[in-house]
């Protein structure tokens, strides 16, 4: 159950961080204005809060693992929001990153 909760929190964090960055990008690069930028800043702040809800108490481990989630999530976001089509190397890289997340977060540790 703890692993399922952790994975769900990573997904929610990814939605806030990637979505927030996308909103800022849209506001600045696509000239959609301050409302988009402000919504992005709020979403990015929410990401920081969600990350603190992870069951593991090690900041470095959580953020390192989240990096892999961010890589895969960013490619998925680009596919949905912008019509980006990843090539096989993008997909392989994302899978390698997710494998790294699994090792960092869920490998058995002594004393855990």
C-alpha positions in Angstrom: 0.0 0.0 0.0 2.9 2.4 0.7 4.3 1.9 -2.8 0.9 2.6 -4.4 0.6 5.8 -2.3 4.1 6.9 -3.2 3.5 6.3 -6.9 0.2 8.2 -6.7 2.0 11.1 -5.1 4.7 11.1 -7.8 1.9 11.3 -10.4 0.2 14.2 -8.7 3.5 16.0 -8.2 4.3 15.5 -11.9 1.0 17.0 -12.9 1.6 20.1 -10.7 5.2 20.6 -11.7 5.0 19.8 -15.4 1.6 21.5 -15.7 2.9 24.6 -13.8 6.0 24.8 -16.0 3.8 24.4 -19.1 1.5 27.2 -18.0 4.4 29.5 -17.4 5.8 28.5 -20.8 2.4 29.3 -22.4 2.2 32.6 -20.6 5.6 33.8 -21.7 6.5 32.0 -24.9 3.0 31.9 -26.4 2.1 35.3 -25.1 -1.0 34.2 -23.2 -0.4 36.6 -20.3 0.0 36.9 -16.6 -3.0 34.8 -15.6 -1.4 31.8 -17.2 2.0 32.6 -15.6 0.3 33.1 -12.2 -1.6 29.8 -12.5 1.8 28.1 -13.3 3.5 29.6 -10.3 0.7 28.4 -8.0 0.9 24.9 -9.6 4.7 24.8 -9.1 4.2 25.8 -5.4 1.6 23.0 -5.1 4.2 20.5 -6.5 6.6 21.5 -3.7 3.9 20.8 -1.1 2.9 17.4 -2.6 6.5 16.2 -2.6 6.6 16.6 1.2 3.8 14.0 1.5 6.0 11.1 0.3 6.3 8.4 3.0 10.1 8.4 2.7 11.6 11.2 4.8 14.8 11.6 2.7 14.6 14.8 0.7 17.5 13.8 -1.6 16.0 10.4 -2.4 12.6 11.8 -3.1 13.9 14.6 -5.4 16.4 12.3 -7.2 13.6 9.7 -7.9 11.2 12.4 -8.9 13.7 13.5 -11.6 13.0 10.2 -13.4 9.3 10.7 -13.0 9.7 14.2 -14.4 11.5 12.9 -17.5 8.8 10.4 -18.4 6.0 12.7 -17.4 7.3 15.6 -19.5 7.4 13.4 -22.6 3.8 12.2 -21.9 2.7 15.8 -21.3 4.2 16.9 -24.6 2.3 14.1 -26.3 -1.0 15.1 -24.8 -0.7 18.9 -24.7 1.4 19.7 -27.7 1.1 16.7 -30.1 4.8 15.7 -29.5 5.7 12.3 -30.9 8.6 10.8 -29.0 11.0 8.6 -30.9 12.3 5.2 -29.7 15.2 6.8 -27.9 12.9 9.1 -26.0 10.9 6.1 -24.9 13.9 4.0 -24.0 15.4 6.9 -22.0 12.1 7.4 -20.1 12.0 3.7 -19.3 15.6 3.8 -18.0 14.6 6.8 -15.9 11.6 5.0 -14.5 13.7 1.9 -13.7 16.0 4.3 -11.8 13.0 5.6 -9.9 12.1 2.0 -8.9 15.6 1.3 -7.7 16.0 4.5 -5.8 12.6 4.4 -4.1 11.6 0.8 -3.7 14.7 -1.4 -3.5 14.9 -3.3 -0.2 17.1 -1.6 2.3 18.5 -3.0 5.5 16.8 -1.4 8.5 13.8 -0.3 6.4 
